[in-house]
Amino acid sequence: MTIKINGAITNDDDAPIYRDWFGMTVVSPSDVIGSLPADGSDVTLEITSNGGEVDPATEICNALRAYSGNVTAKVMSNAYSAATIVAMGANTVQMAPGAKMMIHRASSNASGNVNDINKASGMLQTTDNAIADLYATKTGKPADDFIELMDSETWLTADQAIELGLADEKLDFDAPIVNAVGPIISHQAVQRIKNLKIENDKLRSQLPEQNDLLNKKLAIFYGKKEVQ
């Protein structure tokens, strides 16, 4: 089972608004939790996300941790902000060549008087500590190490994420890695076309023999030596 974590991470109530009104690609806890197999079979997450809301991401993370089967998270392009929280729920985190992670402090749109701002500040500090604890649990490193990295908004390559322990291994693709401005047809699509062409060539090579056999059968039917 493959579950895609694409687009923004949001809550279940807001997800339909993003999709139906704004035409945005989002993922919410029910999308992931509802897709988990009942038989506990292995699950692969394919992550390409700029992040989103912390609480829904944490809910997904903990649901993945509680899942009875093995979960592998594949960071296909990017896992930024809250998307890294989702990745922490997997048993194994893999990163594609060229993929990146980014971790930073949580933010809000707090407004109001000094008491409101102080409450918001306390909430953000608690949230930051909770996120750092998730990273610490995954890596075995002190949470304070990640608070420091989050404070400076840290961008990580696959190798750097592996060194920190946020990822476990780099994906090894046999497909070519491209660097181009224009659209590129996927390696998988090209390979399918190649396979179809090979099959078509085989059929075409068999046509003369099949036509010859058909002519002989028609000749028998019409009582002739040969049918054109």
C-alpha positions as a Markdown table, in Angstrom:
| # | Residue | x | y | z |
|---|---|---|---|---|
| 1 | Met | 0.0 | 0.0 | 0.0 |
| 2 | Thr | 1.3 | 3.4 | -1.0 |
| 3 | Ile | 0.0 | 6.6 | 0.6 |
| 4 | Lys | 0.9 | 9.9 | -1.0 |
| 5 | Ile | 1.6 | 12.9 | 1.3 |
| 6 | Asn | 1.3 | 15.6 | -1.3 |
| 7 | Gly | 0.6 | 19.3 | -0.8 |
| 8 | Ala | -0.3 | 21.1 | 2.4 |
| 9 | Ile | -1.1 | 19.2 | 5.6 |
| 10 | Thr | -4.3 | 20.4 | 7.1 |
| 11 | Asn | -7.1 | 19.3 | 9.4 |
| 12 | Asp | -10.1 | 17.2 | 8.3 |
| 13 | Asp | -12.6 | 20.0 | 8.5 |
| 14 | Asp | -10.7 | 22.4 | 6.3 |
| 15 | Ala | -9.4 | 19.9 | 3.7 |
| 16 | Pro | -12.7 | 20.0 | 1.6 |
| 17 | Ile | -12.5 | 23.8 | 1.4 |
| 18 | Tyr | -8.9 | 23.7 | 0.1 |
| 19 | Arg | -9.8 | 21.1 | -2.5 |
| 20 | Asp | -13.3 | 22.2 | -3.6 |
| 21 | Trp | -12.9 | 26.0 | -3.4 |
| 22 | Phe | -9.2 | 26.6 | -4.0 |
| 23 | Gly | -8.4 | 23.5 | -6.1 |
| 24 | Met | -5.4 | 22.8 | -3.9 |
| 25 | Thr | -3.8 | 19.5 | -3.2 |
| 26 | Val | -3.9 | 18.8 | 0.6 |
| 27 | Val | -3.7 | 15.8 | 2.9 |
| 28 | Ser | -5.5 | 15.4 | 6.2 |
| 29 | Pro | -5.4 | 12.8 | 9.0 |
| 30 | Ser | -8.4 | 11.0 | 7.8 |
| 31 | Asp | -6.8 | 10.6 | 4.3 |
| 32 | Val | -3.9 | 8.8 | 5.8 |
| 33 | Ile | -5.5 | 6.9 | 8.7 |
| 34 | Gly | -8.5 | 5.8 | 6.6 |
| 35 | Ser | -6.0 | 4.4 | 4.0 |
| 36 | Leu | -4.1 | 2.2 | 6.5 |
| 37 | Pro | -4.7 | -1.5 | 5.7 |
| 38 | Ala | -6.8 | -3.4 | 8.2 |
| 39 | Asp | -4.5 | -6.4 | 7.8 |
| 40 | Gly | -1.4 | -4.6 | 9.1 |
| 41 | Ser | 0.5 | -5.1 | 5.8 |
| 42 | Asp | 3.4 | -2.8 | 4.9 |
| 43 | Val | 2.8 | 0.8 | 4.0 |
| 44 | Thr | 4.9 | 3.2 | 2.0 |
| 45 | Leu | 4.5 | 7.0 | 2.3 |
| 46 | Glu | 5.6 | 9.1 | -0.7 |
| 47 | Ile | 6.2 | 12.6 | 0.7 |
| 48 | Thr | 6.3 | 15.7 | -1.4 |
| 49 | Ser | 5.1 | 18.5 | 0.9 |
| 50 | Asn | 5.9 | 22.0 | 2.1 |
| 51 | Gly | 4.3 | 21.3 | 5.4 |
| 52 | Gly | 1.2 | 22.8 | 7.0 |
| 53 | Glu | -0.5 | 22.5 | 10.4 |
| 54 | Val | 1.3 | 21.0 | 13.3 |
| 55 | Asp | -1.6 | 19.2 | 15.1 |
| 56 | Pro | -2.8 | 17.3 | 12.0 |
| 57 | Ala | 0.8 | 16.3 | 11.2 |
| 58 | Thr | 1.3 | 15.1 | 14.7 |
| 59 | Glu | -2.0 | 13.1 | 14.6 |
| 60 | Ile | -0.8 | 11.4 | 11.4 |
| 61 | Cys | 2.7 | 10.7 | 12.9 |
| 62 | Asn | 1.2 | 9.1 | 16.0 |
| 63 | Ala | -1.3 | 7.0 | 14.0 |
| 64 | Leu | 1.6 | 5.7 | 11.9 |
| 65 | Arg | 3.6 | 4.9 | 15.0 |
| 66 | Ala | 0.6 | 3.0 | 16.4 |
| 67 | Tyr | 0.1 | 1.1 | 13.2 |
| 68 | Ser | 0.9 | -2.6 | 13.5 |
| 69 | Gly | 2.6 | -3.0 | 10.1 |
| 70 | Asn | 5.9 | -1.6 | 8.8 |
| 71 | Val | 5.9 | 2.0 | 7.6 |
| 72 | Thr | 8.5 | 3.3 | 5.2 |
| 73 | Ala | 8.5 | 7.0 | 4.4 |
| 74 | Lys | 10.1 | 8.0 | 1.0 |
| 75 | Val | 10.9 | 11.7 | 0.7 |
| 76 | Met | 10.6 | 12.0 | -3.0 |
| 77 | Ser | 11.3 | 15.7 | -3.4 |
| 78 | Asn | 10.8 | 17.7 | -0.2 |
| 79 | Ala | 9.6 | 17.3 | 3.4 |
| 80 | Tyr | 9.5 | 20.8 | 4.9 |
| 81 | Ser | 8.2 | 21.9 | 8.3 |
| 82 | Ala | 5.2 | 19.8 | 9.4 |
| 83 | Ala | 5.9 | 17.2 | 6.7 |
| 84 | Thr | 9.0 | 16.2 | 8.6 |
| 85 | Ile | 6.7 | 15.5 | 11.6 |
| 86 | Val | 4.7 | 13.0 | 9.4 |
| 87 | Ala | 8.0 | 11.3 | 8.4 |
| 88 | Met | 8.9 | 10.8 | 12.0 |
| 89 | Gly | 6.1 | 8.3 | 12.3 |
| 90 | Ala | 7.7 | 5.9 | 9.9 |
| 91 | Asn | 9.9 | 3.0 | 10.9 |
| 92 | Thr | 12.3 | 3.9 | 8.1 |
| 93 | Val | 12.8 | 7.2 | 6.4 |
| 94 | Gln | 14.4 | 7.2 | 2.9 |
| 95 | Met | 15.3 | 10.2 | 0.9 |
| 96 | Ala | 15.7 | 10.4 | -2.9 |
| 97 | Pro | 18.8 | 11.9 | -4.4 |
| 98 | Gly | 18.3 | 15.7 | -4.5 |
| 99 | Ala | 15.5 | 15.6 | -1.9 |
| 100 | Lys | 15.6 | 18.0 | 1.0 |
| 101 | Met | 14.2 | 18.5 | 4.5 |
| 102 | Met | 13.7 | 21.7 | 6.4 |
| 103 | Ile | 13.0 | 22.2 | 10.1 |
| 104 | His | 12.1 | 25.5 | 11.8 |
| 105 | Arg | 10.2 | 26.9 | 14.7 |
| 106 | Ala | 6.4 | 26.9 | 14.6 |
| 107 | Ser | 4.5 | 30.1 | 13.8 |
| 108 | Ser | 1.0 | 31.6 | 14.2 |
| 109 | Asn | -1.1 | 34.6 | 13.3 |
| 110 | Ala | -1.5 | 35.7 | 16.9 |
| 111 | Ser | -2.9 | 39.2 | 17.6 |
| 112 | Gly | -4.5 | 41.1 | 20.4 |
| 113 | Asn | -3.2 | 42.6 | 23.7 |
| 114 | Val | -0.1 | 41.7 | 25.6 |
| 115 | Asn | -1.8 | 38.8 | 27.4 |
| 116 | Asp | -2.9 | 37.3 | 24.1 |
| 117 | Ile | 0.6 | 37.6 | 22.7 |
| 118 | Asn | 2.1 | 36.0 | 25.8 |
| 119 | Lys | -0.3 | 33.1 | 25.6 |
| 120 | Ala | 0.5 | 32.7 | 22.0 |
| 121 | Ser | 4.2 | 32.8 | 22.8 |
| 122 | Gly | 3.8 | 30.1 | 25.4 |
| 123 | Met | 1.8 | 27.9 | 23.0 |
| 124 | Leu | 4.5 | 28.3 | 20.3 |
| 125 | Gln | 7.3 | 27.4 | 22.7 |
| 126 | Thr | 5.4 | 24.3 | 23.8 |
| 127 | Thr | 4.8 | 23.3 | 20.2 |
| 128 | Asp | 8.5 | 23.8 | 19.4 |
| 129 | Asn | 9.4 | 21.5 | 22.3 |
| 130 | Ala | 6.9 | 18.9 | 21.2 |
| 131 | Ile | 8.3 | 18.9 | 17.7 |
| 132 | Ala | 11.9 | 18.7 | 18.9 |
| 133 | Asp | 10.9 | 15.7 | 21.1 |
| 134 | Leu | 9.7 | 13.9 | 18.0 |
| 135 | Tyr | 13.0 | 14.5 | 16.3 |
| 136 | Ala | 14.8 | 13.4 | 19.5 |
| 137 | Thr | 12.8 | 10.2 | 19.7 |
| 138 | Lys | 13.7 | 9.4 | 16.1 |
| 139 | Thr | 17.4 | 10.2 | 16.3 |
| 140 | Gly | 18.3 | 9.5 | 19.9 |
| 141 | Lys | 19.9 | 13.0 | 20.1 |
| 142 | Pro | 18.9 | 15.7 | 22.7 |
| 143 | Ala | 15.8 | 17.7 | 21.9 |
| 144 | Asp | 17.8 | 20.9 | 22.6 |
| 145 | Asp | 20.0 | 20.1 | 19.6 |
| 146 | Phe | 16.9 | 20.3 | 17.4 |
| 147 | Ile | 15.6 | 23.5 | 19.1 |
| 148 | Glu | 18.8 | 25.1 | 18.0 |
| 149 | Leu | 18.5 | 23.8 | 14.5 |
| 150 | Met | 14.9 | 24.9 | 14.3 |
| 151 | Asp | 15.8 | 28.3 | 15.6 |
| 152 | Ser | 18.0 | 29.0 | 12.6 |
| 153 | Glu | 15.7 | 27.4 | 10.0 |
| 154 | Thr | 17.8 | 24.5 | 8.9 |
| 155 | Trp | 17.8 | 23.1 | 5.4 |
| 156 | Leu | 19.1 | 19.5 | 5.0 |
| 157 | Thr | 20.2 | 17.5 | 2.0 |
| 158 | Ala | 19.6 | 13.7 | 2.1 |
| 159 | Asp | 23.1 | 13.1 | 3.4 |
| 160 | Gln | 22.8 | 15.8 | 6.1 |
| 161 | Ala | 19.4 | 14.4 | 7.2 |
| 162 | Ile | 20.9 | 10.9 | 7.4 |
| 163 | Glu | 23.9 | 12.2 | 9.4 |
| 164 | Leu | 21.5 | 13.8 | 11.9 |
| 165 | Gly | 19.4 | 10.7 | 12.1 |
| 166 | Leu | 16.2 | 12.3 | 10.7 |
| 167 | Ala | 16.5 | 10.0 | 7.7 |
| 168 | Asp | 17.9 | 6.5 | 7.6 |
| 169 | Glu | 19.0 | 5.9 | 4.0 |
| 170 | Lys | 19.2 | 7.3 | 0.5 |
| 171 | Leu | 17.0 | 5.9 | -2.2 |
| 172 | Asp | 18.8 | 4.2 | -5.0 |
| 173 | Phe | 17.1 | 4.7 | -8.3 |
| 174 | Asp | 18.0 | 3.0 | -11.5 |
| 175 | Ala | 16.2 | 5.8 | -13.3 |
| 176 | Pro | 18.3 | 8.7 | -14.7 |
| 177 | Ile | 18.4 | 11.9 | -12.7 |
| 178 | Val | 17.6 | 14.9 | -14.9 |
| 179 | Asn | 18.2 | 18.6 | -14.7 |
| 180 | Ala | 16.1 | 20.4 | -17.2 |
| 181 | Val | 13.9 | 23.5 | -17.7 |
| 182 | Gly | 11.3 | 21.9 | -19.9 |
| 183 | Pro | 8.9 | 19.0 | -19.1 |
| 184 | Ile | 10.5 | 15.5 | -18.9 |
| 185 | Ile | 8.6 | 12.3 | -19.5 |
| 186 | Ser | 9.0 | 10.0 | -16.5 |
| 187 | His | 11.4 | 7.1 | -16.7 |
| 188 | Gln | 8.5 | 4.7 | -15.9 |
| 189 | Ala | 6.4 | 6.0 | -18.7 |
| 190 | Val | 9.2 | 5.8 | -21.2 |
| 191 | Gln | 9.9 | 2.2 | -20.1 |
| 192 | Arg | 6.2 | 1.3 | -20.6 |
| 193 | Ile | 6.3 | 2.7 | -24.1 |
| 194 | Lys | 9.5 | 0.7 | -24.8 |
| 195 | Asn | 7.9 | -2.5 | -23.6 |
| 196 | Leu | 4.8 | -1.8 | -25.8 |
| 197 | Lys | 7.0 | -1.1 | -28.8 |
| 198 | Ile | 8.9 | -4.4 | -28.3 |
| 199 | Glu | 5.6 | -6.3 | -28.1 |
| 200 | Asn | 4.3 | -4.5 | -31.1 |
| 201 | Asp | 7.4 | -5.3 | -33.1 |
| 202 | Lys | 7.0 | -9.0 | -32.2 |
| 203 | Leu | 3.4 | -9.0 | -33.5 |
| 204 | Arg | 4.4 | -7.2 | -36.7 |
| 205 | Ser | 7.2 | -9.8 | -37.3 |
| 206 | Gln | 4.6 | -12.6 | -37.0 |
| 207 | Leu | 2.2 | -11.0 | -39.5 |
| 208 | Pro | 3.7 | -12.5 | -42.7 |
| 209 | Glu | 3.6 | -16.0 | -41.3 |
| 210 | Gln | 0.0 | -15.5 | -40.0 |
| 211 | Asn | -1.1 | -14.0 | -43.4 |
| 212 | Asp | 0.4 | -16.9 | -45.3 |
| 213 | Leu | -1.4 | -19.4 | -43.1 |
| 214 | Leu | -4.7 | -17.5 | -43.5 |
| 215 | Asn | -4.3 | -17.5 | -47.3 |
| 216 | Lys | -3.7 | -21.2 | -47.3 |
| 217 | Lys | -6.9 | -21.8 | -45.2 |
| 218 | Leu | -8.9 | -19.5 | -47.5 |
| 219 | Ala | -7.6 | -21.3 | -50.5 |
| 220 | Ile | -8.8 | -24.6 | -49.1 |
| 221 | Phe | -12.2 | -23.1 | -48.4 |
| 222 | Tyr | -12.6 | -21.7 | -51.9 |
| 223 | Gly | -11.0 | -24.6 | -53.6 |
| 224 | Lys | -8.2 | -22.6 | -55.0 |
| 225 | Lys | -4.5 | -22.8 | -54.8 |
| 226 | Glu | -4.0 | -19.3 | -53.4 |
| 227 | Val | -6.1 | -16.4 | -52.3 |
| 228 | Gln | -4.8 | -12.8 | -52.7 |
